[in-house]
Amino acid sequence: MSATMRERFYVTATELVDVDERLAVVLADIGASGMSQALRAHPDRVINVGIREQLMIGVASGLALTGFRPIVHSFAPFAVERPFEMLKLDLGHVDVGAIVVSVGASFDMPAYGRTHETPEDVALLATLPEWRIYVPGHPAESEQLLRAAARTDERVYLRLSEQSNRLDRPITPGRLYVERRGTEATVIAAGPLLDATLEATADMDVTVLYMTTARPFDADTLRGALAGNLVVLVEPYLSGTSSAEVAAALDDVPHRIAAIGVPNVEHRKYGTWQEHNAAHGLDAHGIRARILRALARNA
C-alpha cells in the first residue's frame, strides 16, 4: 500500500469518487497531480479551482447545498488559515458538511518557511462549533478515517502528516484507544507522536491513551481509564490544544495537566520536521524529560 498518508489519501479519494457519485473533490492546485486520474475521469465532480483557497471552500459549500459530499484538499495553512472565514460562514453558518483534508501538519516542510507551517490549525478550527477533527498516526488509519467521514454529512477535518507511527492501531473513530495501562499517571498521545511517547515511557508505570479524534474529545474513555491524578497531553500541534477538553472531562475529579506540544512562538527555522521535533522537545528524549519533570512535581 501507499507509503505516506498523503499518497494513501490520493489513492483512496480516487477510489471513493469512482464508486460514489455523491462524492466530489475540490482542489486548489495542490494534489492535482496526485488526483490526475480522477480529474480526467470525473471532470464534473473533481474540480481544480487553481490557487484560490477561499473559492475552494465556497465551491464545496455550493456542492454540499446541492446534495454532494465534498472533499477539499491543500496544505494545512491554505486549507484552514487562509479560508478560515469561509469555513466559518460558507460551511458552518450555512450548516453544510465537507471533508477538509490537509497535508503538511505543523512543520512537515520547514524548508518552505513559515508559509507552510501550521501548528495552530487544530486549535483554530476547534473554535468553530460542530467540527470533527481527526489526527491519524498511520496511513492505514488515515484511510479508515477518510472512509468514515465520507459516509456522513459532518464537517470533518482530517490532518495528514509526513510523520507516522510504525504500526497502525485498531482505532474507532471518535474514541481514545487504550494502548497500555499503568497506575501512576495517564498520558494521551495524539496521532503520529504515539511511537515517541511509547519509547519515552517504556519503563514508566503509566497508562497511555492514543488519540486520533481530537474533537469531539472522548471524555468517557479518559474517565474510565484514568490512572493517578496527572494527565499528560502529547500533541503534534500547539501545546495545550486539548487541555480545556481534558479539564472539562475531569471537572469533578482532582487532577493536574501537563501539556506537551509545539510552543506558541514565531517559527523562524528551516531544517527538517525531525529537527523541529527535537528542538521543541517532541522527540522521545524531550517527551521523556517533560514527563519525568511532571511526575516529580506530582510526587
N, C-alpha and C positions, 0 to 999 in steps of 0.2 A: 504494500500500500504506500501512499504518498508519505514522504519523509517529514514534512513540516505541516503545521496546522494550516498555513496559507495554501499550500499545494492541495491538501485534503479538502479545503473549502472549495476550490475551483472544480475539483472532480465531483464532489457531492452536489454542489449547486447546479452543475451542468446536468447531472443525472436527474435531479429533482425537477428541473424545468422541462426536461424531456418527457417526464411521466405525469406531471401535474399541471394541467392547463390553467389552474388558478394562480400559479406562481409566476412572478415577474422579477426581473433583476434590473436595477438601475445603477449604472457606473458613472464615475466622473474621471474617466481615463484610466485611473489605477485599476488594474485587474483585467483590462480589455484583452491583453494577450493571453492571460490565463483562461479567459472565457471566450476565446475566439470561435470555438466550435459552436457554442450556444448562440453567440451573436449572429452567426451565419444561418443557423437552423431556425432561430425564433426571433427575427428582427422586430416583430410586433410586441414581444414580451421581454426581450433583453436589449436594453437601451443604454447607449453611451452618450451622456449629455456634454461631454468634454469637461474642462476644468471649471465646473460650475457647481460647487457642492451644495449651495443653497437651493439651486434648481433641482438637484438630485433628490433632495428631501421633498420639495414641492411636487415633483412628478410622482414620487412614491405616494404622497398623500392623495393625489388625484386617482392613481391606480387603485388604492385601497377604497376610496369612495365609490368606485365602480365595480367593486367585488373581487379585485385581485389581492393576492398576498405578496406584497413587495419585499424584496431583499435589496438593501443598498450596501455599498462596499467602498471603502477607501482606507487610507492611513488614519489612525485614530484622531489626530488633530483636525483632519479635514472631514471626518465623519461626525465628530462630536463638537469640537470647539468652534470651528468656522460656521457651521449652520445651526448653532445652538438655538437661536430664536425660532427657526423653522421646526426643529424638534419639539420645542415648547408649544408652538401655535399650530403648525400645519399637521402635526400628528396628535399631540396631547390635547390642545384646546378643541380641535375638530373631533377628537375621540376616535381616531382610526389607528390601526396597528401597522407595524412594519418590523422587519428584522434588520438591524444595523450591525453589520459585520466589519470590524476594524482589524487592521494589522499594524504592526509597529510598536504596540504596547507602550511602556513607559520610555524606553530608550533602546529599542532593538537596533536602530540605525543611527547612532550618535555621530557618525561621520558626516551626516547630512545637516547636523546642527540642531538648534533649538526648534526650528520649524517642524521637525519630525519627532519631537519628544513630547509625550503626553502622560506624565504620571498623575495628572489631575482628572483624567477622563471619568473614572468611576465616581469619584466624589462629586463632580459637576453633574453628571447625568442622574445621580441619586437625589439631587434636589428637585427633580421633576417627579410627579406622582405617577404610580401605576406603570413603572418600567420594571421588567425582569432583566437582571444583569447576570450574565454567565461569564465565568472566568475559568475556562478549561485549562488543564495542565498537561494534556497529551493530545495528539492529533485524533486518536480514536474517540476521545471524549468530546472534542470539538465537533466531530461529525454527529455524534449522538445528540448533542445539544442543538445543533442546527436542525436536525430532523425533527426533534421535539418541538422546536419553535415553529417549524413550517406547518405543523398540524394545528396551530392555534391562530387566534387573531390578536394576540397580545402585542404590546410594544416591547421588543426584546433587543438588548444589546449583547452581542457576542464578541468578546475581546480575545483575539488571537495573538499569540506571541511566538517569537523565534525560540525562546527558552522552553524546554519541555522536560517533564519527568521521564525517567526511563521506561516506566510501565504505566499503563492506564489502570484505572480502578473501576469496580462495578458500581458506578455512581448512579444516583437517582436525581433527576432534575428537581431542584428546589430543596434538596436535603443535604445536610452535612454527612460525610462518610466517616465512620469511626475507624481510623487506621490502627490505633493502638490504645490500650487502656493502662493507666497508671494511677497514682494516688496523690502526688504532691502538687500538681498544677494541671491546667488544661491549656494546650497550645492549639490554636486554629491556624492552619497553613492554607493560604489561598493559591489555587491554580499551580503555576509552574514552580513555586517555591517549596513544594512538598518534599522533594528529594533533599534539598539543602537543609530543611528543617529536620528531617529524619536523621540525617548524618549528624547534625548539631546536637540532637537529643538522644543519640544512640544508647548512652549509658545513664540516662536520666529516667526517674520513675514518674513519668508524666503521661497523661492522656493526649493523644494527637488526633485532632479532627481535621478532615480535609474539606475545604470549601471550594466548590465550583459554581455555586449560585450565591452571589453576593447580595442580591436583592430579589425577592423579599428574603430577609435573613431567617434562618431556620432556628428559631428560639427553642422549639420543643426538643430537638436533638441535643442542643447545648445544655439545657437544663437536665435532661435525662442522663447525660454522660459526664456532667461536671465533676471534676476532681480537685479538691482543695479550694482555696479562695482566690487563687491567682489565675487570671486568664491572659494568655499572651497571644496577641494578634500578629501574624506574619503575612504581610500583604505586599504584592509587587507593584503597588501604586502608592499614592500619598499616605504617609504614616497616619494612622488613626482614622482612616476612611470608614471603618466599621465599628469604631469604638462606641458611638451612640447606640448602635443596634445591639451590641453586647450589653451595654448598660441598661437598655430598656428590657432586654430579655431577662435580666437578673435584678430587676428593680426591687425585689423583695428578698434578695439574697446578699449577704455581705460579701464583697468581692473587691479585688484590685484588678486593673487592666494595665498591661504593658504593651504599647503599640510599636511594632517594628515595621518600617516601610520606607518609602522614598521621602527624604526630608523636603519640606516646603521651602526650597531655596532656588535662586536663579541658577540654572544649569548652564555652564559655560565650557564644559569639557567635551572632547571628542572621544576617540578610542573605540572600544567595543562594549557590548552590553555586559560581558563578563567583568570588564574593568569597572564599569559603573556599579554593578552589584557589589563588587569588593569595596569600592570607595564609599558606598552608602551602607555597608555592613549587612548586605543581603546575600552574602555567600555563607557557607556553613560555618566558617570561622567567626564571622561577625554576628550571625544569629545566635551561635552558642554563647558568645561573650555577653550579649544582651540578656539572654535568658538566665544565665548564671547570676548576673547582677540583680535581676528581678527576684530570683529565688532567694538570694542573700538578703535582700531588703525585706523579703516576706518571712524570714526566719524569726 
